[in-house]
Amino acid sequence: MGCMDGKVAIVTGGGRGIGREESLLLAAEGAKVVVNDFGGGMDGSGGDTTPAEEVVELIRSRGGQAVANAENVTSFDGAKRIIDAAVSEFGRVDALVNNAGIVRDRMIYNMTEDEFDSVVAVHLKGHFNCARWASNYWRDEFKKGHTEARHIVNTTSGAGLIGNRGQTSYAAAKAGIAMITRVWAMDLESYNVKVNAIAPLARTRITEATFGNFESDDGGFDIMAPANVAPLAVYLASDLSNEISGEVFGIRGGDLDRYLTWSNPRAINKDGRWSPAEIAGRIGELF
């Protein structure tokens, strides 16, 4: 018995890296999986269905059920076709793992409009597109009496939660994903849809392009293996996490943590309106 027995899951960007491992573990835990991958390069260009098809063949060789899907998550209508494909092939959707992403790192002073727009389109809009159609489907199902819990797992990043030099577009998109996770948890609570996010750090095309090659320690636990991320994503996609929604979790190797939203732990005050000089004289109290 697996924690995803009888469930149907969609993984965007499921052909490589973290998405590949999420797809494989979801299937190992009993899910029928739609492996969505546009097959583009890290910059979003091109398209190759081979990665998704290879993951599907591997799942099937292990006795699981899966189908490949090559829709582009940046397309509003294409995202609907991803959800429709799951319903058509397997009869339902229980979990959506939003993982697809690209990177076009530039310093702010030489980033082009296209470099900004394309990254935000895949990460932030791609999350929205897929969640919009999945939540619409679940809302209709709930009204029909199918009130079991459903799950959305978003993928944010430390770049969006803490910041990282040279990643204006990526950080902006990932920060947005963290906050829409909170909003969607509120929006969908009455339909029993749980929405959470993960901020993984693992060896992927994106991290190696940004930080260089992550070599594993010979013979030891490979803390950067993307497979380390999959258990958290599968947990949040399953009924094991039905009591949790609106949260963001970080994971790296065996380290698992919980991020908190913006807070204001310190404050200064006065009676009446501040002047700039008064602010300058007391602003240090906030640090």
N, C-alpha and C positions, 0 to 999 in steps of 0.2 A: 504494500500500500504506500502510495506517495501522497504528498500534501497537495498535489494538483490533479489527482485522479478525477476524471470526468469533466475537467475544465478545459476551456479553449483560451489560448493566450496568443497575443500578437506581440512581436518584438520588431521594432523599427531599427534599422541599422544592424540587423541580426546576422549578417554574413561574415563579419570580421570582429576581432578583438573582444571587447566586453559583451557586445550583443550576441556574438557567436556562442560564448560560454553561457550566457543567460538562456538562449534558445535550447542548447543541449541539456542544461540542467532542468529546465521546465519540462522538457520531454521525458527526461529520466525520472522525474517526479510524477509522471502520469498525464501531463497536459498534451493536448493536440495543439500544434504550434503553426502559426503563420509567420514564416521568416521573411520579413520585408527588408529588402536592401536594393536601393537604386543602383548600387555598384559603381558609384562615382569615385573620383580621386578625392584626396583630402581637401582640395579646394572646391569640390562640388562638380567638377567638370567630368565629362565622359559618362559612361554607363556600362556596367558589365554584370550580367545576372549570374555569373559563375559562382561567386562566393555564397549567395543564398542557396543556389541549387546544391552546392557541395554540402552545406549544413543539413539541408533536407535529406539528402542521400545518406548522410551519416546517421541521422535520427532514425530513418527507416531501416538501416542495416542493424540497428540496435533494437528493433521491434516497435519503434514508436511511430506516430503519425504526424506528418508535417507537409506543408505546401510552401512553395516559394512565391514571393510576390515582389515585383520590381517597380511598383508605383513610387513616385517622388513625393515625399511628405510635404514639400513646399507648395504643392498643388492642393487647393481646397477640395476640389472634386476628386483628385487622386486619392486623398486621404479617405474620403467616403468609400472609394472603391476598395481600400484596404479592409475597412470594417465589413463591407458587403461581402468580400471574398471569404472572410472567416465564417460569416453566417451561412453563405452559400455552400461552402465546403464542409463545415462541421456543425452547422445548425445553431450556433450561439457564440457569444463572446463573454468571457469572464474576467479577463485581465488584459490590460494594455501596458506594455513596457516601452516608453518613449526613450529611445537611445540614439537615434540617428544624429550625426553631427559632422561638421567640417571645420577646418581652421584656415584662416588667412591672417596670420599675425603681422602686424605693422605697428610702428610707433604712431601716435596720433598725428604728428606733423607730416607724415607721408602716406597715410591710409587713404585709399580711394573710396569713392562712394560705393562702388560695386563690391569692394572688399568688406565694407561694413554691412551693406544690405544682404549680401549672399549668406554671411554667417548667421545673422539674425533670422533670416528666412528659414534656414534649415533647423536651427536649434529652437528658437522661440516660436516662430510661426508654425514650424513642423509639429511641435508639441501641441500647440493650440488646434491645428487642423485635425489631428487624429483624435484628440480628446473631445473636441466638439462633436464629432460624429459618433464616437463611442458613447458619450454621455447622452446624446439624443436617443440612441438605440436603447440604452439602459433605462432611461426615463419612460420610454414607451413600454418596455417590458415590465417595469415596476407597476405601471398603471393597469397592466393585464394580470397582475397578481404574482408575478415572478419577483419576489422581494429579497431573494438571497443576495448576499454581499458581492459586490464587484470591486475591482481594484485597478487603479492607475499608479504606475511607478514612473516617475519622471527622473531625468538625469541632469543634475546640476554639476557644479565643480567648485573646487576651492578658489579658482580664479574669479568666480562670481560672488563667492561668500567672503573672501579675504582680499582678493585682488592679485594681479600679476602683471608685471611690466610688459608692455608691447601687445596686450590682448584686449584692446578697447572693445571690439565687436564681440569677441567670445565672452568676455567677462560681463558685458551688458546683457547678452542673451542668457547667460547662466544665472545671473542675479535675478533676471525676470522670471526664469523658470522656478527658482526657489520661492518667489513670492506668489506666483500664480498657483503653486501647489497649495499654499495656505488658502487662497481665495477659492479654488475649486473644491477643497475640502468643505468649506462653508456652503458653497453653491449646491453641492451634491449630497450633503448629509441626509436630507430628507428622502433621498432615493437609495440609501444604503450603499453608496459608492465611497470607498476609502481611497484617498489620494495622498501619496507620500513621495518623497524624492530621495535619491542617493547622490552623494558626492564622492565618486570613486577616484582612487589614484592607483593606476596600474599601467602595465606596459601595453601601449596601443600605438597606432600610427601617429595620432595627435600628440601624445606625450613625448614620443621619441623625436618628433619633428621640433617640439618646443624645447625639451630639456636635454636631448641627446639620448644615446643608447643606454637603457637600463639593463645591465648584465646581472644575472642571478648568481648567487653564491653557489659554488660547486658543492653538490651533495647536501646542501641545506634547504630549508624552507624558502621558496622563491616568493618573497613578499610582494613582488611586482607582477606576479602572474595574473592575467585577467580573470582566470577561473576563481580567484579568491573573492571577486565581487559578486559572482552569480548567486551564492546562497542568500545574501541580503535581498537581492532583487526578487528571488523566488519566494522568500519568506513574505515580503510585502505584497506579492501578487497572489498570495494564498489566504485561505481562511484562518491561518495561524495568526494573522495580524489584524483580525477584524476589530480589535479594540483600539487601533491606532490610526489616526488620520491627521493630515496637515503637518506632518513632521519631515525634517530633513536629517538624514543620517550620513555620516562620512565613513568610508571604509578603505583601509589600506592594509593588505596582508591580513594579519590577525587582529588588527586594531579597528575597533568599531566605536564610533562616537555619535553624539547627537548635537546638532547645531541649534542655537537659539536665534530667534528673530531679533530685529533691531530693538534696543532697549535704551532707556535714559536713566542710568543708575545715579547720576549726579545732577544737581540743579542749583542755580543761583537765582535769587529773586530780590526785588525791591518794590516799593510802593510806587506805582506809576510807570511811565514810559522810560525806557533806557535811552541814553545818549551814546553815540559811538565812543566817546572818551570814557564813559563809565564802563562800557563793555570791555574796552581795552584794559581798564584797571583791575577788572575782576575775572576776566575770562580764564585766567590760570587756575582758578578754583575748580574748573571742570576737568582738569587733567590730573 
